[in-house]
Amino acid sequence: MALLFSPPSAASSTHAFFSPLVPPMPFSRLSPIPTRLHLRRRLSYFAVAASVRQDTTVWTPAPLSEVEPAATSLFHISIDISDSSDLATSHTRPGQYLQLRVPNAPKPSFLAIASPPSLAISTGRFEFLVKSVEGTTAEALCALKKGDVVELSPVMGKGFDIARVDPPEEYPTIYIFATGSGISPVRSLIESGFGAHKRSDVRLYYGARNLPRMAYQDRFKQWESSGVKIVPVLSQAEDGWTGETGYVQAAFSRGKREFAPGSTGAVLCGQKQMAEEITSILVADGISTDKILMNF
């Protein structure tokens, strides 16, 4: 089985190392004791210089074309990039991400692109699944309206290297695991097409607290028609639910698994603990780590 690696879609800030342009002067007996005003000016200079060095990202303004609820605490965000062809063409693989800035928000947010690369080319838009968390840039983004302008960084990351589990005839079994908003890059992968209909067993284990918190249910039929079997897993299921319950890793572990390890691949997106536990199960089953693609 193969693990496919992709940079994380849920970070909220970055850190840049700053080296002062002018090294501090050592004190000696002959050196005058700096005044508080001098120290304040010096610290102010370094703060401005650090800010200049950190802000090297090229930002592209773009209007929101849609802001709609996708599930409890999750929003479907569509951004019009029709005037930014370079940005559109830079999205080449599912699993890639970018930074987004909102006016008056303290720092940018990292977001995985939920739409397939073809959508940016054909319609001039990026789509995202965003979890609104109190006090974050994501919350500020979800409170905006159609027509409001945000700023986008260039597309980042190498995305899912699906070539590691190609051709489909040689890797007939693919297991996909996603929790919460981690379904976002999975949507991009499924709708980009990775030969699922040519593989004999492609399953998506999708975990959420309950059905109201499970996004993209309206796409399940479309995904299944492309060759992906959907296995919803609810950790706090409502009365009457007859499907899988608990956590994704537990549901997968207790299920019947019949596959040839050398011709099986996996994709993992979501909580780190889930990814680590699933990876342990897969490796114990004989699947090679270079056939597991991860995004969390």
N, C-alpha and C positions, 0 to 999 in steps of 0.2 A: 504494500500500500504506500502511497506517496503523500507527503505533506507539502502543501504549497504555502509559501510564506509571503505576507504582504504587510506593510507598515501599519501600525495601529490607527482605527477610525474614530477614537473617542477621546483624545487628549484635548486639553483646554488651553495650554500655554506653552511657550518655548523659553529657553534660557540661552543667552549668548555670552560668551566669555569676553571680557573687556580688559585690554592692557592699556594703561594710561599712556598718552602720547608723550608726556614729560614725566620722568621718574621723580619721585619725591626726593628732596634734598635732605641728607642726614643732618641732624643737629650736632653742634659742637659748642665748645665754650665761647667761641667767637660769634656764633650764630645768634641773632636776636630772637627772643621768644615770640612766636607768632601770636598776634592778637586774635580775638574771637572773630572780628570782622574779616581778617585775612583768611582764617580757616573756613569761614562760611563761603567766601568767594572762591576758595580753592575747591571745596566740595561741590559748589554749584558748577564750576567749570568741568569737573570730572563727570558730573551727572549729565550735563548737556552733551559732552563728548561721547559718553556711553550711549546715550539715546540716539545720536547720529549714527554711530557704528552699528547699532542693533537694527535700525529701521532701514534695511536695504531691500526689503521685499517690494516687488513691483505690484501695485494694487490696481485692479480694474473695476471701476464702478459699473453696477448692473442693477436693473430694477427687478423687483419681485413680480412674478406673473401669477402666482397662486400661493395662498397660505390657508390650508384647510386641515381640520382634525383628521388624523389617520387612525388613532386609537386613543385610549386613555393616556394622557401625558405625552402623546406622540403627535407630531404634525408633519404633514406633507408640504414641503417647500419647493416651489419651482422658480427658477431664476432665468431671466431672459438674457442670453449672451449672444444674440443674433448680430450685435455690432462688434463682437470680439471673436473673429474667426480663428485667430491664433490660439485663444483659450479653448475654443471648441475642439480644434484638431489636436490639442495636446492631451486630450483624454483618449488613451489608446487601449487601456485594459481595465476590466472590472477589478475592483479592489483598490483603485487609486483614490486619492483624497486631496483636499485643499484646505486653506485657511479662509475664514470669512470674518469680516469686520462689520460691526453694526455701529452707527453713530451713537456717541456718548457711552458706549460699552468700554470697560476698562482694558480688555485684551481680546485678541482674536480667538476664534474657536476652530478646532480641527473637525472637519466633517467628511465622512466617506460619501462618495458620489453613488447614489442609488440607481440612477438611470444607466442604461447601457451606452457605450461610446457612440453607437450609431445615432442615438437620439440627439446628441449635441450637433452632429453634422446635418441631420435631416430637418430638425425643427429649431435649432438654435437655442436650446435650453438645457440646463442642468437640473436634476431633481434630487432632493435629499429627504431622508427620514430623520427628523430631529426630535430628541427628547428634551422637553422643557423642564429644566432644573432650576429651582428658585435661586436668584442671585447670580446667574451665569449669563454669558453672552447668548447662549442657546435660548434662554427664557426671553431675552430682549428681542431676538430674531422672531420667535413664535408670536410675539405681540404685535409685529408689524403688519402692514396691509399691502394689498396689491398696489404696485406703483412706487412703493418706498424703495429707496436705493441703498444697496449694501456694497461692500467692496470685496473682491475675490483675489486671492493670490494665484500664482500659476499652479497647475495641477502637479501633485507630488506623488512619489512612490512608484514602484515597479509593478504593482498590482499582482494579481494571481498569475503565476507562471503555469498555465494550464498545459503547456507543452510537456510538463513532467509526467502527465498521465494521458498522453496521446501516443499513438492513435487510439480511438475508442475501442477498436477490435482487440487491442492488447490490454486494455484496462476496462473490462466490462462492468466492474463494480466501483461505484463512487458513493461514499457516505458524506453528507453535508450536515453540519451542526451549527445552529445559530440560536442565540438567546436575545430577547429584547430588541433594541435597535440594531443589534448585530445582524439582523436580517437585511439591512440596507445594502452592503456590498454583495450579499448573496443574491438579492434581486438583480443587481447588475450582471452578475455571473450567469444566472439562469436565462435572463432575457438577451444576453449577448450570444448565447448558444455555445455549447461545448460538446456537441455530439451526443446529448443525453439519449436521444431516440435511437442511437446506434449502439447503446450500451444496454446490457441485460438487466442491471439492477442499480438504479440511481435513487437514493432516498434522502430526503431532507427532514432531519429531526429539528423541529422548531419549538423552542421553549418560551413560555410566557407565564405570568402569574395566573391569568384567566383569559377567557375569550375577548372581553372588552379591551384588554391590553395587547392583543395580537394584531399587528398591522398586516396589510396586504391580503386579507382573507378573500377579497374580491378578485385576486389574481391566482388563487389556487388552481382553479380549473384550467386556466391558461398554462400554468406551469406543469400541471399533470399531463396536459395534451402534448407538451414538448418532451415528455419522457421522465419527469421527476415525480416520484411518489412522495406525497406530503404526510409526515407523521407529526401532528401537533402534540405537544406535551405541556400539561398545565400543572403548575406547582400548587395552586390553590383553586382547584376546580370547583365549579358550582354544582349543586345537586342535579343529578340527571346526566352528568358527563360520563360517557362510556369509553372514551379514548384513553391514551396514556396519561399517567399522573406522576407527580414528583419532579425530579430534575432530569434534564436531557441525558446526562451520563448514566443515571440509574436505569432509565428507560432503555437505553441502548444496551447496557450490560445485561439486563435480564431478558432481552430479546434473543431470538434464535439467529445466529450468524453463520451463514454458509458462504464462504468465499475462498478464493485462492490468494494468499497473502501477496504473492509476487505480481498479481495483476489487479490490485485494489488500490484506490486512492481515496483521500479524504480532504475535506475543506472545513475549517473551523473558524467561526466568527462569534465573538461575544465575550462573556465573562472569562477572566483568566483562569479561575479555578476549574471551570467547565473544560476549557481547552487543555489544561494540564492533565485532568483525570481521563478525558477521552484519549489523549495521546498515550497515556500509560496503558489503557485498555488495548488500543490498536497495536502498540509495540509488543505487548504481551501476546497478541494474536499473530505476531510474526510480520507485521507491516513495517516497511522501512520508513524512517523519519523523512527521507528526502521525497516521499510521496504524499506528505501531509502539508496542505497549504493553510496558513494561519493568518488571521486578521482579528486582533482583539485589543 
